[in-house]
Amino acid sequence: AGTGIAERDVAFISDDGWRVERRLSIMGRNASRLQYHMSSSTRQLFGGAIVTEAPSGLVDASYSISSACVFPLCFLSDLRQIPDNQEVFLYPASAVSIIVEILERVESSEDDAAIRFHFDSLAHDNSASSTTVNSVSCIPNGHGDQTPHAIILTGSQSVAKFNKQEQDHVRILMALFRVEHKHVDLVVTFNVPSEPSESNGDTMWNEMQRDFDAFVRALRIIDFGLFV
């Protein structure tokens, strides 16, 4: 069996009744051997109002998927349109997803409480049966501009797989940028489902931590007019 990627056209009707047609890249049987690490490049978000550094091979999703979904097999059951306040990216050789969201600022003035609120909201949306917060920390703004400092949370959630009883262990890397004068919380979330192989899981987790750190440290808000 080869390690290449075969492409095919698929068409199906989503749960909401609208038709989706797209060309999907279907991984070969040895896709697990693909390295998670990709070179980085500048990535524009929300039309260039925000910029950061991200792996150049990310898939800029036209539709978002649940955090416990296994790309690309998840598309048949978990597609939904991405709202205007989100940007969603997928790692092509794994089930990892990145979601950048513009949200209403939560009332708490405490950084720790604010990011825990967003983590708990994610758990609620995922119908998580259990959650763990491992650490909360801060990365100062190193750009010398008005971009807020980043509040960082590392944790995990147990999420039902395809709405069934089986649970997926999803590790979460979350960053919160509090744009106070616009009453906005900008939230970056890396969703990292566990791998069947412990060694593969450790390798992927280490890579995702590096990618997340680079993404967060490089993030700059260029146009605050984005937050109306």
C-alpha positions as semicolon CSV with decimal commas, in nm:
position;residue;x (nm);y (nm);z (nm)
1;A;0,000;0,000;0,000
2;G;0,125;0,346;-0,081
3;T;0,148;0,649;0,140
4;G;0,008;0,894;-0,114
5;I;-0,318;1,081;-0,099
6;A;-0,600;0,996;-0,338
7;E;-0,863;1,252;-0,429
8;R;-1,227;1,196;-0,512
9;D;-1,538;1,405;-0,554
10;V;-1,815;1,349;-0,303
11;A;-2,166;1,487;-0,278
12;F;-2,415;1,441;0,003
13;I;-2,701;1,605;0,184
14;S;-2,627;1,744;0,528
15;D;-2,853;1,713;0,830
16;D;-2,981;2,064;0,755
17;G;-3,086;1,961;0,405
18;W;-2,836;2,159;0,200
19;R;-2,614;1,998;-0,061
20;V;-2,237;1,993;-0,025
21;E;-1,996;1,911;-0,307
22;R;-1,624;1,927;-0,259
23;R;-1,303;1,746;-0,342
24;L;-1,171;1,566;-0,036
25;S;-0,822;1,435;0,019
26;I;-0,853;1,079;0,146
27;M;-0,553;0,952;0,334
28;G;-0,389;0,625;0,234
29;R;-0,362;0,333;0,472
30;N;-0,021;0,449;0,591
31;A;-0,126;0,810;0,654
32;S;-0,038;0,772;1,023
33;R;0,327;0,774;0,921
34;L;0,297;1,132;0,795
35;Q;0,478;1,382;1,014
36;Y;0,268;1,634;1,202
37;H;0,527;1,909;1,170
38;M;0,484;2,156;0,884
39;S;0,674;2,471;0,798
40;S;0,511;2,795;0,913
41;S;0,403;3,103;0,725
42;T;0,210;3,423;0,793
43;R;-0,163;3,358;0,814
44;Q;-0,424;3,633;0,776
45;L;-0,742;3,599;0,980
46;F;-1,072;3,776;0,927
47;G;-0,963;3,939;0,603
48;G;-0,625;4,048;0,739
49;A;-0,755;4,229;1,048
50;I;-0,556;3,977;1,252
51;V;-0,229;3,811;1,150
52;T;-0,028;3,527;1,300
53;E;0,215;3,247;1,218
54;A;0,065;2,905;1,142
55;P;0,165;2,582;0,967
56;S;0,149;2,647;0,593
57;G;-0,024;2,315;0,521
58;L;-0,336;2,384;0,726
59;V;-0,671;2,342;0,552
60;D;-0,873;2,664;0,568
61;A;-1,213;2,506;0,629
62;S;-1,524;2,625;0,450
63;Y;-1,723;2,435;0,708
64;S;-1,646;2,359;1,071
65;I;-1,646;2,023;1,246
66;S;-1,684;1,904;1,602
67;S;-1,366;1,890;1,807
68;A;-1,384;1,512;1,848
69;C;-1,440;1,448;1,478
70;V;-1,186;1,251;1,274
71;F;-1,100;1,439;0,954
72;P;-1,198;1,370;0,679
73;L;-1,439;1,091;0,772
74;C;-1,637;1,324;0,997
75;F;-1,775;1,532;0,713
76;L;-2,070;1,303;0,651
77;S;-2,222;1,365;0,993
78;D;-2,067;1,671;1,152
79;L;-2,070;1,947;0,890
80;R;-2,216;2,284;0,972
81;Q;-2,162;2,627;0,830
82;I;-1,897;2,836;1,004
83;P;-2,042;3,155;1,156
84;D;-1,890;3,491;1,067
85;N;-1,725;3,523;1,408
86;Q;-1,509;3,210;1,354
87;E;-1,209;3,097;1,150
88;V;-1,150;2,721;1,140
89;F;-0,838;2,535;1,026
90;L;-0,767;2,162;0,999
91;Y;-0,449;1,961;1,005
92;P;-0,469;1,742;0,691
93;A;-0,293;1,437;0,841
94;S;-0,465;1,427;1,180
95;A;-0,788;1,510;1,363
96;V;-0,651;1,833;1,511
97;S;-0,851;2,150;1,452
98;I;-0,790;2,518;1,528
99;I;-1,079;2,753;1,598
100;V;-1,040;3,131;1,631
101;E;-1,352;3,299;1,770
102;I;-1,464;3,656;1,834
103;L;-1,691;3,641;2,139
104;E;-1,869;3,883;2,369
105;R;-1,649;3,973;2,663
106;V;-1,738;3,778;2,975
107;E;-1,815;3,981;3,286
108;S;-1,528;3,860;3,502
109;S;-1,233;4,098;3,525
110;E;-1,006;3,817;3,644
111;D;-0,802;3,652;3,368
112;D;-0,814;3,308;3,530
113;A;-1,191;3,313;3,573
114;A;-1,248;3,448;3,222
115;I;-1,056;3,175;3,040
116;R;-1,209;2,905;3,261
117;F;-1,550;3,038;3,159
118;H;-1,463;2,994;2,791
119;F;-1,319;2,647;2,858
120;D;-1,639;2,547;3,038
121;S;-1,848;2,689;2,752
122;L;-1,653;2,473;2,508
123;A;-1,715;2,169;2,728
124;H;-2,087;2,249;2,732
125;D;-2,095;2,282;2,352
126;N;-1,910;1,949;2,320
127;S;-2,141;1,779;2,574
128;A;-1,823;1,676;2,756
129;S;-1,875;1,421;3,033
130;S;-1,567;1,538;3,225
131;T;-1,310;1,816;3,210
132;T;-0,967;1,886;3,355
133;V;-0,774;2,213;3,374
134;N;-0,402;2,145;3,399
135;S;-0,264;2,498;3,401
136;V;-0,343;2,866;3,345
137;S;-0,065;3,109;3,258
138;C;0,007;3,431;3,068
139;I;0,216;3,528;2,765
140;P;0,293;3,905;2,756
141;N;0,251;4,101;2,435
142;G;0,596;4,119;2,278
143;H;0,498;4,332;1,979
144;G;0,480;4,673;2,143
145;D;0,132;4,736;2,001
146;Q;-0,223;4,731;2,139
147;T;-0,268;4,355;2,104
148;P;-0,363;4,227;2,451
149;H;-0,152;3,977;2,640
150;A;-0,255;3,614;2,598
151;I;-0,408;3,412;2,881
152;I;-0,324;3,044;2,828
153;L;-0,514;2,736;2,948
154;T;-0,409;2,375;2,902
155;G;-0,668;2,109;2,978
156;S;-0,866;1,814;2,849
157;Q;-1,224;1,703;2,792
158;S;-1,394;1,366;2,746
159;V;-1,624;1,402;2,448
160;A;-1,875;1,154;2,304
161;K;-1,751;1,016;1,972
162;F;-2,006;1,077;1,696
163;N;-2,273;1,131;1,962
164;K;-2,231;0,773;2,086
165;Q;-2,141;0,635;2,427
166;E;-1,775;0,589;2,334
167;Q;-1,564;0,878;2,465
168;D;-1,271;1,056;2,302
169;H;-1,007;1,218;2,520
170;V;-0,947;1,561;2,365
171;R;-0,660;1,775;2,487
172;I;-0,725;2,148;2,472
173;L;-0,484;2,437;2,420
174;M;-0,669;2,767;2,462
175;A;-0,558;3,130;2,442
176;L;-0,769;3,430;2,539
177;F;-0,702;3,787;2,420
178;R;-0,925;4,034;2,607
179;V;-0,998;4,340;2,390
180;E;-1,152;4,541;2,670
181;H;-1,222;4,869;2,490
182;K;-1,423;4,675;2,230
183;H;-1,593;4,448;2,488
184;V;-1,461;4,145;2,301
185;D;-1,285;3,820;2,395
186;L;-1,077;3,670;2,115
187;V;-1,038;3,296;2,179
188;V;-0,795;3,060;2,004
189;T;-0,850;2,687;2,062
190;F;-0,639;2,392;1,947
191;N;-0,844;2,070;1,979
192;V;-0,609;1,769;1,993
193;P;-0,785;1,428;2,007
194;S;-0,585;1,145;2,159
195;E;-0,404;0,902;1,928
196;P;-0,447;0,521;1,951
197;S;-0,070;0,485;1,976
198;E;0,081;0,642;2,288
199;S;0,407;0,722;2,106
200;N;0,221;0,887;1,818
201;G;0,008;1,077;2,068
202;D;0,310;1,215;2,252
203;T;0,476;1,318;1,926
204;M;0,163;1,495;1,803
205;W;0,102;1,665;2,139
206;N;0,456;1,803;2,147
207;E;0,419;1,934;1,792
208;M;0,081;2,092;1,869
209;Q;0,221;2,265;2,176
210;R;0,497;2,417;1,963
211;D;0,252;2,521;1,691
212;F;0,015;2,670;1,949
213;D;0,293;2,865;2,120
214;A;0,411;3,007;1,786
215;F;0,052;3,089;1,681
216;V;-0,023;3,276;2,004
217;R;0,307;3,463;2,034
218;A;0,287;3,583;1,672
219;L;-0,079;3,689;1,684
220;R;-0,133;4,061;1,626
221;I;-0,452;4,260;1,592
222;I;-0,396;4,496;1,299
223;D;-0,742;4,649;1,260
224;F;-0,951;4,694;1,573
225;G;-1,237;4,803;1,347
226;L;-1,304;4,431;1,310
227;F;-1,475;4,442;1,649
228;V;-1,786;4,650;1,588
